[in-house]
């Protein structure tokens, strides 16, 4: 188990190619950070083959890949210097994708090391099975590739809050009662991260996170052995500290809200 990870340093996916594509579910949809359910859908459910590939245009260093809302339970990340894949220069290990029960979606954060290549592929291993509500053809909601990430040297405090919410609206009725209207079945993760007493020298990475544009998506990864607990989200609060004594500070809580 490691400390939490933040990143807003997203690699431009460049030219995206899919091995097959169902009508109405273009592969470019995986670049849409704001509308998860637009999604990409292949035109088959073939394993032991690549699904998507990205030409970054030049060699890119990569430290992580986030796959959000997929319907397969195993994946490999591959990389090469050209679009010739007989023996990929980077051939990642087979990764198991699990269901995040908070939002009822399959997703995964994959740490990457030693990758500095122009091409990347998402490869479906031979043992992969279709999972979730739709299993007829492979699907991917969002792909985020990270050029760098910030792991906190001192983790957040206990008191970490998280939940999954469905959107609804309450309508007031003339007689004084109300009706509740369900605005969708998709669950959205929200969390509050508390930052307790620490030395002033230990807060530099919190200022890095605070300097992210508050209107830009970020990746948050709990990094607590469950690779499904990663989220494409927005930060709702700025970091604020109280200097309680010399070199000792106490931080506030920061709220995060998932993009779906």
RAJOTA-V944573 format. One record per residue. N is the residue number from 1. RES is the residue in one letter. PHI is phi as a letter, one per 30 degrees, with the letter a starting at -180 (none if undefined). NEAR is the number of other ideal C-beta (glycine too) atoms within 8 Angstrom. D_LAST is the distance of its C-alpha to the last C-alpha in Angstrom with 1 decimal. Layout:
n = (N & N)
res = (RES & RES)
phi = (PHI & PHI)
near = (NEAR & NEAR)
d_last = (D_LAST & D_LAST)
This chain:
n = (1 & 2 & 3 & 4 & 5 & 6 & 7 & 8 & 9 & 10 & 11 & 12 & 13 & 14 & 15 & 16 & 17 & 18 & 19 & 20 & 21 & 22 & 23 & 24 & 25 & 26 & 27 & 28 & 29 & 30 & 31 & 32 & 33 & 34 & 35 & 36 & 37 & 38 & 39 & 40 & 41 & 42 & 43 & 44 & 45 & 46 & 47 & 48 & 49 & 50 & 51 & 52 & 53 & 54 & 55 & 56 & 57 & 58 & 59 & 60 & 61 & 62 & 63 & 64 & 65 & 66 & 67 & 68 & 69 & 70 & 71 & 72 & 73 & 74 & 75 & 76 & 77 & 78 & 79 & 80 & 81 & 82 & 83 & 84 & 85 & 86 & 87 & 88 & 89 & 90 & 91 & 92 & 93 & 94 & 95 & 96 & 97 & 98 & 99 & 100 & 101 & 102 & 103 & 104 & 105 & 106 & 107 & 108 & 109 & 110 & 111 & 112 & 113 & 114 & 115 & 116 & 117 & 118 & 119 & 120 & 121 & 122 & 123 & 124 & 125 & 126 & 127 & 128 & 129 & 130 & 131 & 132 & 133 & 134 & 135 & 136 & 137 & 138 & 139 & 140 & 141 & 142 & 143 & 144 & 145 & 146 & 147 & 148 & 149 & 150 & 151 & 152 & 153 & 154 & 155 & 156 & 157 & 158 & 159 & 160 & 161 & 162 & 163 & 164 & 165 & 166 & 167 & 168 & 169 & 170 & 171 & 172 & 173 & 174 & 175 & 176 & 177 & 178 & 179 & 180 & 181 & 182 & 183 & 184 & 185 & 186 & 187 & 188 & 189 & 190 & 191 & 192 & 193 & 194 & 195 & 196 & 197 & 198 & 199 & 200 & 201 & 202 & 203 & 204 & 205 & 206 & 207 & 208 & 209 & 210 & 211 & 212 & 213 & 214 & 215 & 216 & 217 & 218 & 219 & 220 & 221 & 222 & 223 & 224 & 225 & 226 & 227 & 228 & 229 & 230 & 231 & 232 & 233 & 234 & 235 & 236 & 237 & 238 & 239 & 240 & 241 & 242 & 243 & 244 & 245 & 246 & 247 & 248 & 249 & 250 & 251 & 252 & 253 & 254 & 255 & 256 & 257 & 258 & 259 & 260)
res = (X & X & X & X & X & X & X & X & X & X & X & X & X & X & X & X & X & X & X & X & X & X & X & X & X & X & X & X & X & X & X & X & X & X & X & X & X & X & X & X & X & X & X & X & X & X & X & X & X & X & X & X & X & X & X & X & X & X & X & X & X & X & X & X & X & X & X & X & X & X & X & X & X & X & X & X & X & X & X & X & X & X & X & X & X & X & X & X & X & X & X & X & X & X & X & X & X & X & X & X & X & X & X & X & X & X & X & X & X & X & X & X & X & X & X & X & X & X & X & X & X & X & X & X & X & X & X & X & X & X & X & X & X & X & X & X & X & X & X & X & X & X & X & X & X & X & X & X & X & X & X & X & X & X & X & X & X & X & X & X & X & X & X & X & X & X & X & X & X & X & X & X & X & X & X & X & X & X & X & X & X & X & X & X & X & X & X & X & X & X & X & X & X & X & X & X & X & X & X & X & X & X & X & X & X & X & X & X & X & X & X & X & X & X & X & X & X & X & X & X & X & X & X & X & X & X & X & X & X & X & X & X & X & X & X & X & X & X & X & X & X & X & X & X & X & X & X & X & X & X & X & X & X & X & X & X & X & X & X & X)
phi = (none & c & d & d & b & b & a & b & c & c & d & d & d & i & d & c & b & c & d & a & b & d & e & i & b & d & d & d & d & d & d & d & d & c & b & e & d & d & h & c & b & d & c & a & b & d & c & h & a & d & c & b & b & b & c & d & j & a & d & b & d & b & c & a & b & c & c & c & i & c & b & b & c & b & a & b & c & b & b & a & d & b & d & b & c & e & b & e & d & c & b & d & d & d & c & d & c & c & d & d & d & d & c & h & b & c & a & a & c & c & d & b & b & i & c & b & b & d & c & b & b & c & c & c & d & d & d & d & b & d & b & i & d & c & b & d & b & d & b & b & d & b & b & b & c & c & d & a & a & c & c & d & d & c & d & d & d & d & j & d & c & b & a & c & b & c & d & a & b & c & c & d & c & e & d & j & d & a & c & c & c & d & c & l & c & d & d & c & d & b & b & b & c & c & b & d & d & a & d & e & d & c & c & e & d & d & d & d & d & d & d & e & e & d & c & c & d & b & c & b & b & d & h & b & i & c & d & d & d & b & b & d & b & c & c & c & b & c & d & b & b & c & d & d & a & e & i & c & b & b & c & c & c & c & c & b & b & d & c & b)
near = (4 & 5 & 9 & 12 & 15 & 14 & 13 & 10 & 8 & 10 & 10 & 6 & 10 & 8 & 6 & 12 & 9 & 10 & 9 & 8 & 11 & 9 & 4 & 5 & 10 & 7 & 10 & 8 & 10 & 14 & 9 & 10 & 8 & 5 & 5 & 12 & 8 & 6 & 12 & 15 & 11 & 15 & 7 & 7 & 9 & 10 & 9 & 6 & 8 & 11 & 12 & 15 & 11 & 13 & 10 & 13 & 7 & 5 & 8 & 12 & 8 & 14 & 12 & 15 & 13 & 17 & 13 & 13 & 12 & 14 & 10 & 13 & 9 & 13 & 16 & 13 & 14 & 13 & 12 & 14 & 7 & 6 & 7 & 5 & 9 & 3 & 5 & 9 & 8 & 11 & 7 & 10 & 4 & 9 & 12 & 6 & 15 & 10 & 9 & 13 & 5 & 10 & 11 & 8 & 11 & 15 & 14 & 14 & 14 & 13 & 6 & 11 & 5 & 5 & 12 & 7 & 12 & 11 & 13 & 14 & 15 & 14 & 11 & 15 & 11 & 5 & 7 & 11 & 7 & 10 & 10 & 9 & 3 & 7 & 8 & 5 & 10 & 14 & 13 & 15 & 13 & 14 & 13 & 11 & 14 & 15 & 10 & 8 & 12 & 10 & 10 & 12 & 6 & 6 & 6 & 8 & 8 & 4 & 5 & 10 & 6 & 8 & 8 & 10 & 7 & 11 & 9 & 8 & 7 & 8 & 8 & 4 & 8 & 3 & 4 & 4 & 5 & 7 & 7 & 8 & 8 & 8 & 7 & 6 & 5 & 10 & 12 & 12 & 13 & 12 & 12 & 11 & 11 & 11 & 13 & 7 & 6 & 12 & 8 & 9 & 6 & 8 & 12 & 7 & 10 & 11 & 9 & 10 & 13 & 8 & 5 & 11 & 5 & 8 & 4 & 8 & 11 & 14 & 18 & 12 & 14 & 8 & 9 & 6 & 4 & 8 & 11 & 12 & 11 & 12 & 11 & 12 & 13 & 11 & 12 & 8 & 8 & 7 & 12 & 6 & 9 & 7 & 7 & 7 & 5 & 3 & 7 & 11 & 13 & 10 & 14 & 8 & 9 & 13 & 11 & 15 & 9 & 11 & 10 & 7)
d_last = (27.1 & 26.4 & 25.0 & 21.4 & 20.2 & 18.3 & 18.0 & 17.0 & 19.6 & 17.7 & 20.1 & 20.0 & 19.7 & 22.6 & 23.8 & 21.7 & 23.7 & 22.9 & 25.7 & 24.9 & 22.3 & 21.7 & 22.1 & 19.1 & 16.8 & 17.9 & 17.7 & 16.7 & 13.2 & 12.5 & 13.0 & 10.2 & 8.1 & 6.3 & 5.6 & 5.0 & 7.3 & 9.9 & 11.1 & 14.7 & 17.3 & 20.8 & 23.8 & 25.0 & 24.6 & 27.2 & 27.4 & 29.7 & 28.4 & 26.0 & 22.7 & 21.5 & 23.5 & 23.1 & 26.0 & 25.4 & 28.6 & 30.3 & 30.4 & 27.4 & 27.4 & 24.4 & 23.8 & 20.5 & 18.1 & 14.6 & 13.5 & 10.0 & 10.0 & 13.6 & 16.4 & 19.3 & 20.8 & 22.7 & 22.4 & 24.6 & 24.1 & 27.1 & 28.4 & 31.5 & 33.3 & 33.6 & 32.4 & 35.0 & 33.7 & 36.8 & 36.5 & 33.3 & 34.1 & 31.1 & 30.6 & 28.2 & 28.7 & 27.0 & 23.9 & 22.9 & 19.2 & 18.6 & 16.3 & 14.4 & 15.7 & 13.6 & 10.4 & 12.6 & 11.4 & 13.7 & 13.2 & 15.7 & 16.9 & 20.2 & 22.8 & 24.9 & 28.5 & 31.1 & 29.0 & 30.2 & 30.1 & 29.1 & 27.6 & 25.0 & 24.3 & 22.0 & 24.6 & 24.4 & 27.4 & 30.0 & 29.1 & 25.4 & 24.5 & 21.7 & 19.6 & 17.1 & 17.3 & 17.9 & 20.7 & 22.6 & 21.3 & 19.3 & 15.6 & 13.3 & 9.6 & 10.0 & 13.2 & 14.0 & 17.8 & 19.3 & 22.7 & 23.3 & 21.9 & 23.3 & 24.3 & 25.7 & 29.4 & 29.4 & 26.5 & 24.8 & 26.9 & 26.8 & 25.1 & 21.6 & 19.3 & 16.0 & 14.5 & 11.8 & 11.2 & 10.8 & 10.9 & 14.5 & 17.3 & 20.9 & 23.5 & 27.0 & 29.8 & 33.4 & 35.1 & 33.1 & 30.7 & 27.0 & 24.7 & 21.1 & 18.7 & 15.7 & 12.8 & 11.0 & 11.3 & 7.9 & 8.3 & 6.7 & 9.1 & 11.3 & 14.7 & 18.0 & 20.1 & 23.8 & 26.3 & 29.8 & 33.3 & 33.8 & 36.2 & 35.6 & 35.8 & 32.8 & 30.2 & 30.1 & 26.9 & 25.3 & 26.4 & 24.9 & 21.4 & 22.3 & 23.3 & 19.9 & 18.9 & 16.9 & 14.9 & 14.0 & 11.3 & 13.0 & 13.2 & 14.5 & 16.4 & 18.5 & 21.2 & 22.8 & 23.7 & 20.6 & 18.8 & 15.6 & 15.0 & 13.3 & 10.0 & 8.5 & 8.6 & 10.8 & 14.3 & 15.4 & 19.1 & 21.9 & 24.2 & 27.5 & 30.6 & 33.8 & 36.9 & 38.7 & 41.6 & 42.8 & 40.1 & 38.0 & 34.8 & 32.2 & 28.6 & 26.2 & 22.8 & 19.6 & 16.3 & 12.9 & 9.5 & 6.4 & 3.8 & 0.0)
